[in-house]
């Protein structure tokens, strides 16, 4: 399996797709396949997986792990995870598995074993420009994305996925940390989880958890969810958030969408099958027992020929694997170590109970398919996790389980396990952990992990939405603002890549109708997230990035499955798997017989054990031969993967070039005598004008190529919903206002520059009293300048007092009740004038004159001495200037009158 053979296999598909795309335009309308690039990419991946199924697992792994060069504008640095983090991760995982889990996986130590000279490595991926900027400013990076690549747990690599990771790094202006975890079937569960958890523990030694977000696609998404649950249960600091792109969270295939045809997806509906090899498929119990019996009865193993595999409906297996291994263990000249074989599953087909003895999934044995760390849908609760973004394709085969797990995270009590699977520990977890905040996006008709097709228009919107959520999660955790890239104005996909089918639709005047008329574009990088309702943001997105509300959970098939049906394998997926397996056995029967013959000789010679542990039959740890060289081979350069990565990176490269050009100042050409004494041709002048106009346009765009993301309290702090009584809401709000209200001080000056006013309403003037915005000040100090008045009394608690201290002169005017005592009080203006000066700095009251009726007008001027107001004769000046508005206080409402 190499670039030449793969190219020969997929070229006919590429050509036929190109022709059929234009011959069948109408059926493609309003679907992602309306884009030629998307249509080509979808069929190309489907053709590649079909071609790979006729090669061994080792061939596929070698092809997808080839070395791929990275663009010069991307900085890549490889690091090794230290041994202490691996040991710590192993201890945490053992605690999480518990005694029963350790027994089921086969022991404590075998899954910690690695090939000699093969440490756990990881890659740092970031934009080179961001790296230089970070070094110049000596600013520690506060944006790190730990990305776990997908590949059904058994193929794929960081090199293969780097073109996607660099897009995330560019959009988020972050560093991406990608571990090269061990793959099944040679390193089954929990090997990969052990590696990824160790990678996160390493990050915690150099990063604050608030600067980290997790991300993963397909199997990587399921791995991330298992990591989060493990960290939650073991008290490890959780990251700021996580992004799950088409996560694989149910390895039992118990949800309805797996049984459908799903023509818009590329994942084989019959599962993954491959040409037999040493790695896959492993021996089932009958085959293992048969080989063991031959070794026992044979005196000359070299002359013994292995028998043919026994059919699926053979004799039943005992449930206890230890019992089976004990029965098969013998003492003789040819030692045979005890091994854990593939346990059986029972299912009813055509009214008959059939026992499935062959291992269905490469990641783990049949016995562990429903383990909560293998299939997170089987967790007792998915609450207590950081905010999650779950993206699923509406046309993919795994959509139902992804929609279900999103709702289970946000409302754990609504989606419990079957009663038979709930114990006291599960109930305790359900009560302890609060719901997880989830943004669920269902992208109409998109395939599994649509960002793989990064060169398409729908993928552009997905990357933008991922950057938006990631920036918000980081800003929320760090309580700060995050600046990220907004490349809409310079994106090449934004202005191109529209297929002719879309033009046909527009010409026909067709418009997409949305339920309820709701319509809004998906947020670009930097746009605020909408508020969470009942811990969820539920969105349906079409190929143009238009958002509509997702249907209620009662109308979603995945959310209405009975708890007893979840985690139970179904007839249709199993039937498809068995039919395809029979075809592969018939086609590659001779190859499998040769594999059995080699295995027979190896078993006769004996394997290296792990102190009585029983690794799964597919695990390389269970098949280690004495003296065998297991050193990793040097990777070859993958031309085919390099071309695919180049195609996937084309948009990023074009955008980087446009961004660089947009930031440059326009070039100016100076006329010389060589051009005819400064004269230039009209064509040259026109070209110069066009170039300068383009550069100036790019220069203008450069000022807005970034946006600020902040937490706008989309997540409510209180655990309330639409059913919460109003009285409870009022009590919670009042309690919050009391906690947030600063202690009052009799000497506090609310008009001081450094004064922080109490909480006010949306207008900035109306105070909150008892959780309600009042239209006026009620038994509270005045909160804004526009509400301050000089009242007639200072000893009335129900009135608003002036924030400025009163002088004795002003105090003479104030009475306890002006209305009741006005007839008993007489003010003599002459005696008022003869009063001595008051203390310096005290606010002064200036008498400006009397009208014919004998009433007087008062102006209050703070900080002005009497000598500055009075004339030489000691009489107040009548032409005194009105004080500035900001220092003006209105006169008392009830002025005294003379008798």
Secondary structure, DSSP 8 states (H G I E B T S, - for coil): --HHHHHHHHHHHHHHHHHHHHH-HHHHTTSGGGSHHHHHHHHHHHHHHHHHTTS-HHHHHHHHTSB----TTEEEEEEE--HHHHHHHHHHHHHHHHHHHHHHHT-SSGGG---TT---EEEEEEEHHHHHHHHHHT-----EEEEE--STTTS--HHHHHHHHHHHHHHHT-EEEEE----TTTT-TTHHHHHHHHHHHHHHTTS-GGGEEEEEETHHHHHHHHHHHHHHHHT----SEEEEES----TT--SGGGGS--TT--S-TT-------SSSS--BHHHHHHHHHHHHH-S-GGG--------TTSS---S-HHHHHHHH---SSS-----B-B--EEEEETTEEEEE-S---SSS-GGGTT-TTTSGGGSS---S--EEEEEEETTSTTHHHHHHHHHHHH-GGGS---GGG--HHHHHHHHHS----EEEEEETT--TTGGGSTTSHHHHHHHHHHHHHHHHHHHHHHTS-EEEE--TTT-TGGGS---HHHHHHHHTT-----GGG--EE---TT------BTTEEEEEE-TT-EEEE---GGG-GGGG--GGGTT---HHHHHHHHHHHHHHHHHSHHHHHHHHHHHHHHHHH----STT---BTT-GGGG--TT---------B-HHHHHHHHHHHHHHHHHHHHHHHHTS--------GGGTTT---HHHHHHHHHHHHHHHHHHHHHTTSEEEE-----S-SS---TTS-HHHHHHHHHHHHHHHS----TT--TTSTT-----B-TTSS-BEETTEE-SS--SS---SGGG----S-SS-TTS---SS---HHHHTT--S-HHHHGGG----HHHHHTS----TTS-EEEEEEE-TTS-EEEEEETT--HHHHB-TTS-B-TT-----GGG-----SS-----
